Amino acid sequence: MKKFLSVLILIIAGYTSMAAQNVAKFEFKSEVIDYGEIEKRSNGVRVFTFKNIGNAPLVIENVYSSCGCTVPTWTKTAISPGGSGEIQVKYDTSRTGPIRRTITIYSNADEPTKAIKIKGKVLDPEEEI
């Protein structure tokens, strides 16, 4: 019986360590992009870059924004371990005022739901007079 339990423990430990090794993992250059103060109708496109530092291909299933004023696009193909990808965010800069938006990423990574953020302020030239 002791021999059986020992073998069972070794099998479970081996399976657990193998499963833990085969996982995709995000490493973002930055998880927050600060637009700073920008002019109304200026370029609202910014890019989040990331690397897959895991041991399995990283697949982004979907990316959502907290508002229709922010449109994300992303790398649609699987990112191999060690490979890089990007999430491009286009904010509608015809809207003036503070920018505080969350972009949520759904993937097969070790953290399957990941939030990244944009912030800043779009200046209204009419308010400066």
N, C-alpha and C positions, 0 to 999 in steps of 0.2 A: 504494500500500500504506500509506503514512504517513497519507493522508487517511482510509482505511478504519479504521485503528487509532485515529485521533483521534476519529472519529465513534463507534466502539465504546466507547471510554473515556467519552465524554460520556453515552452512553446508560446505561452501567452506573452511573456516578456519579449521574445523575438518578434512576434507579430506586432506588438505595440511599438517597438522601436522602428520597425520597418514602416509602419503606417505614419509615424511621426516624421520620418525622413522624406516622404513623398508629399510635400505640400508647397504650394505657391505662396509667395510673400511679397507684399509691396514695400518698396523703400522710395519715398518721395523726396525729391530735392527740397521741396517745401510743401507743407500741407495748407498754407495760407498764402494767397497772393493779395498784396496791398496795391491797389490802383493809385493810392495817394489822392491828390486833388486833380481831377481832369476836367477838361472843358466839355460842355454839352455837345453832343454829336461827334465826339472824337472817337478814335479807334477803341472799341470795347473788347477786343480779342486778347486773351491771355492764355498761356499754356502751362499746365502742370506736367512735369516730366517725372517719370518713375522708372525704377528698375525692379525686375523680378529677382529677389535674392533667395528665393526658395529652391527646392529641388524638383519641382514639377512645373509643367507649363501653366501659365497664368491666363485665365480666360475671363474677360469682363463681360458679364451677361447683360448689364444695363447700367445706365447712368441717368439720374434724375436731378433736377434742380428744384429748389424750394419755391421758385417763382418762374412764371412764363417769360419774364424779362431776361432770363439767363438761359442760353441754349448751349448744352454740352455736346461735343462730338468726341469720339475716342477710338483708339486702336481696336479694330474689330477682330484681328487675327490673334491666335494664341501667342503669348510672349514666352519664349523658351527661358529656362533658368539662365540667369546672367544677362538676359536681353532687356531692352528698354522699350517703353511705350509712352504715350502721351494722352492727356485729356485736354482738349481745347475748349475754352469757355468764352462765349460771346455775350457780353452784357449790353443791354439796350441803353446806350448813353444819351438817348433823347429824353430820358427820365432824369430829372435833377434831384439832388439830395443825397443822403447817405446810402452807401452800398453795404449791405450785410446779407450775404446769401450763402446757403449751404448746398453743396453738390454731393449727392450720395451715390456711391459706387457699389454695385452688387457683383460679386465675383466668386470664383472658387478658391480664393486665397484663405490663409489661416484666419483672417479677420474678414468674413464674408460680406459684411456691410461696413463700408469705410466712408467717413465724412471728411470732405475737404472744404475750404471756405475761401470766399473772396470778400474784400472789404475796400472801402475808400469813400470818395465823395465826388459826385458830378456837380460842377459849379454851374449856376444859372447866371449868364452874363447880365440879365436884366436886374438881378438883385444887387449887383456890384455898383450900380449907378447911385 
